[in-house]
């Protein structure tokens, strides 16, 4: 990827602690956890207050990780995030939790759900289209004509379209400003509205100079900034999930077919609007 990812967490969750052991005074014993442990939103806000004055607590829920609460917050930078607290209210944990059996990053999946955006506000008319423009499922891709991972993604998107004609990719070019060669190539591709020229560029071939004036790149960069896309490639799914990085074709389809927003959706946390 061309740009570093915003860090949504600050370490690894370590669960091998007596505070998380069932049967300890902080644990559940033989009953339901919610019967003997509580954590209110106001209490959670008090515990988080030392982290900063502008942190908003949206919801507290039992975590799928035994012995922990999920605390859903909005950070001062506007990102929604997940932190954990043990039942004894002794430990506040900021980090990623991996489910050992399935290798699922449960924290990252929750982050993706929490930071989904309102897909309907993304303009599609100006995008390059790979597949049928009228396809049922539309995926927006932020791309760079000289990005190595974008080069890897391109044939995977073509494989998706071949396997699933009901999926189309709407490509928005977002080259690094510091790479004038990529910037000029992007302008040429936009002027010609040509997927073929994009593929030539991704293969390392030279392109002719742009033959039109356009501010589309600047608009794409501003849009990306508003939805906190900082890396290429980044895929935005129809349900508003923003997923950064290269993915193989089967994974792209799997993510599209998954409905993460239904699992534990946060009632008072609607999709983030896009600033105009």
C-alpha positions in Angstrom: 0.0 0.0 0.0 1.2 3.5 -0.8 0.2 5.1 2.5 0.3 4.0 6.2 -2.9 2.8 7.8 -4.4 4.8 10.6 -3.7 2.8 13.8 -7.0 1.8 15.3 -5.3 0.0 18.2 -2.1 0.0 20.1 -1.0 -3.5 20.8 -2.1 -7.1 21.4 -4.7 -8.2 23.8 -3.2 -10.6 26.4 -5.8 -12.8 28.0 -3.6 -15.0 30.3 -4.4 -13.1 33.4 -6.1 -14.1 36.7 -8.4 -11.2 36.2 -10.1 -13.1 33.3 -10.3 -16.5 34.9 -13.7 -17.8 35.6 -14.1 -18.7 39.2 -12.1 -15.8 40.5 -14.0 -13.0 42.3 -13.9 -11.0 39.0 -15.2 -14.0 37.0 -18.7 -15.4 36.5 -18.7 -18.7 38.4 -21.5 -20.9 37.0 -24.0 -18.2 36.2 -24.6 -15.8 33.4 -21.9 -13.1 33.3 -24.5 -10.3 33.1 -26.1 -11.5 36.3 -23.1 -10.7 38.5 -21.2 -8.1 36.5 -22.2 -4.7 35.3 -20.6 -1.8 33.5 -22.7 1.2 32.6 -22.0 3.8 29.9 -21.5 6.5 32.5 -19.1 4.3 34.5 -17.1 3.4 31.4 -16.9 7.1 30.5 -15.4 7.8 33.9 -12.8 5.1 33.5 -11.9 6.4 30.0 -11.8 10.1 31.1 -8.0 10.1 31.8 -7.4 9.2 28.1 -8.8 12.5 26.9 -11.7 15.0 27.3 -13.3 14.3 23.9 -13.9 10.6 24.0 -17.5 9.6 23.6 -18.8 6.3 25.0 -21.6 4.9 22.7 -22.3 1.5 24.1 -21.0 -1.1 26.6 -21.6 -4.8 25.7 -20.4 -8.2 26.8 -17.4 -9.2 24.6 -17.1 -12.5 22.8 -13.8 -12.7 24.7 -14.5 -14.3 28.1 -14.1 -11.9 31.0 -14.2 -8.7 29.1 -16.5 -5.9 28.2 -16.6 -4.2 24.8 -16.6 -0.4 25.1 -17.6 1.3 21.9 -16.1 4.9 21.7 -15.5 7.7 19.3 -12.0 9.0 19.6 -11.0 12.7 19.4 -9.9 12.2 15.8 -13.5 11.2 14.9 -12.8 7.5 14.4 -15.0 5.0 16.1 -13.0 2.4 18.1 -13.3 -0.6 20.4 -11.5 -0.9 23.8 -11.9 -3.7 26.3 -12.3 -3.7 30.1 -12.1 -6.7 32.4 -15.0 -7.6 34.7 -13.1 -6.4 37.7 -12.8 -2.9 36.2 -9.0 -3.2 36.8 -7.7 -3.3 33.3 -8.4 -1.1 30.2 -7.1 -2.8 27.1 -6.4 -1.2 23.7 -5.3 -3.8 21.2 -6.3 -6.4 18.7 -7.7 -9.7 19.7 -7.2 -12.8 17.6 -9.5 -15.8 17.9 -7.0 -18.6 18.0 -9.1 -21.4 16.4 -10.4 -19.4 13.4 -7.5 -16.8 13.2 -10.2 -14.2 13.0 -9.2 -10.7 14.1 -12.3 -9.9 16.1 -11.2 -6.4 16.9 -10.4 -5.4 13.4 -13.7 -6.8 12.1 -15.6 -4.8 14.8 -13.6 -1.6 13.8 -14.6 -2.1 10.1 -18.2 -2.4 11.2 -18.0 0.7 13.5 -16.4 2.9 10.8 -18.6 2.1 7.9 -19.8 5.2 5.9 -22.9 6.1 3.9 -22.1 4.6 0.6 -25.0 6.4 -1.2 -23.1 9.7 -0.8 -20.1 8.6 -2.9 -20.4 9.9 -6.5 -20.1 7.1 -9.0 -20.6 8.9 -12.3 -17.0 10.1 -12.5 -15.4 6.7 -11.8 -13.7 4.3 -14.1 -15.9 1.2 -14.3 -14.6 -2.4 -14.4 -17.6 -4.6 -15.1 -21.3 -3.7 -15.8 -22.0 -0.1 -14.6 -25.6 -1.3 -13.8 -24.4 -4.4 -11.8 -26.4 -5.1 -8.6 -23.3 -4.8 -6.3 -21.0 -1.8 -6.7 -17.7 -1.6 -5.0 -15.7 1.6 -5.0 -11.9 1.2 -5.3 -9.4 4.0 -4.4 -6.4 3.3 -6.8 -3.0 4.6 -7.8 -1.6 4.0 -11.3 1.8 3.2 -9.9 0.9 1.3 -6.8 2.4 -2.2 -6.6 -0.5 -3.6 -4.6 -3.0 -1.9 -7.0 -1.2 -3.8 -9.8 -1.8 -7.1 -7.9 -5.4 -6.2 -7.2 -6.3 -5.4 -10.9 -6.4 -9.0 -12.2 -8.2 -10.1 -9.0 -11.0 -7.6 -9.8 -11.2 -8.8 -13.3 -11.5 -12.4 -12.0 -14.3 -11.3 -9.7 -16.2 -9.6 -12.6 -15.8 -12.8 -14.7 -17.0 -15.0 -11.9 -19.7 -12.7 -10.6 -21.2 -10.4 -13.3 -23.4 -8.9 -10.6 -20.4 -7.2 -9.2 -18.7 -4.1 -10.7 -15.8 -2.0 -9.5 -15.9 1.8 -9.6 -12.3 3.0 -9.6 -11.3 6.4 -8.2 -7.7 7.4 -8.9 -5.8 8.8 -5.9 -2.1 9.0 -6.7 0.4 10.4 -4.2 0.9 14.2 -4.7 4.6 13.8 -4.4 4.7 11.3 -7.3 4.3 13.7 -10.3 4.6 10.9 -12.8 1.7 9.0 -11.2 -0.3 12.2 -10.9 0.1 12.9 -14.7 -0.7 9.3 -15.5 -3.8 9.5 -13.5 -4.9 12.7 -15.3 -4.4 11.0 -18.6 -6.4 8.0 -17.5 -9.2 10.2 -16.3 -9.2 12.3 -19.4 -9.5 9.2 -21.6 -11.8 7.3 -19.1 -9.7 4.3 -19.9 -9.3 1.1 -17.9 -6.8 -0.1 -20.6 -4.6 2.9 -19.9 -4.8 2.2 -16.2 -3.6 -1.4 -16.8 -0.8 -0.2 -19.0 0.4 2.1 -16.2 0.1 -0.6 -13.6 2.4 -2.7 -15.9 5.0 0.1 -15.8 4.4 1.4 -19.3 4.5 5.1 -20.2 1.4 7.0 -21.0 0.9 10.1 -23.2 0.5 13.5 -21.5 -3.0 14.4 -20.4 -5.1 16.1 -23.1 -7.7 17.7 -20.8 -8.0 19.8 -17.7 -9.6 18.1 -14.7 -9.8 18.5 -11.0 -11.1 15.0 -10.5 -8.0 13.8 -8.7 -8.3 16.6 -6.1 -12.0 15.7 -5.6 -11.0 12.0 -5.1 -8.4 13.0 -2.6 -10.8 15.2 -0.7 -13.4 12.4 -0.6 -10.9 9.9 0.6 -9.8 12.3 3.4 -13.4 12.7 4.5 -13.9 9.0 4.8 -10.4 8.5 6.2 -9.0 6.5 3.4 -5.2 6.9 3.5 -4.0 3.9 1.5 -4.2 2.5 -1.9 -5.8 0.2 -2.8 -8.9 0.6 -0.6 -12.3 -1.0 -1.3 -15.5 0.5 -0.1 -18.3 -2.0 0.0 -22.0 -1.3 -0.7 -22.9 -1.6 3.0 -20.3 1.1 3.8 -17.4 -1.0 5.1 -14.0 0.5 4.3 -11.5 -2.3 3.8 -7.9 -1.3 3.0 -5.3 -3.3 1.1 -4.9 -6.0 -1.6 -7.4 -8.9 -1.5 -7.6 -11.9 -3.7 -10.7 -12.5 -5.8 -12.3 -15.1 -3.5 -11.8 -12.9 -0.5 -13.3 -9.9 -2.2 -16.4 -12.0 -2.9 -16.5 -13.4 0.6 -16.4 -10.0 2.1 -19.1 -8.7 -0.2 -21.4 -11.6 0.7 -20.7 -11.2 4.4 -23.1 -8.9 6.3 -20.9 -7.7 9.1 -23.2 -4.7 9.8 -26.0 -7.0 11.0 -23.8 -8.7 13.7 -24.1 -6.6 16.8 -25.0 -3.4 15.0 -24.7 -0.3 17.2 -28.2 1.3 17.4 -27.0 4.8 18.1 -24.1 4.7 15.8 -25.4 5.2 12.2 -23.1 5.1 9.1 -20.7 8.1 9.1 -21.9 10.9 6.7 -19.5 12.1 4.1 -18.6 15.8 4.4 -19.2 17.8 1.2 
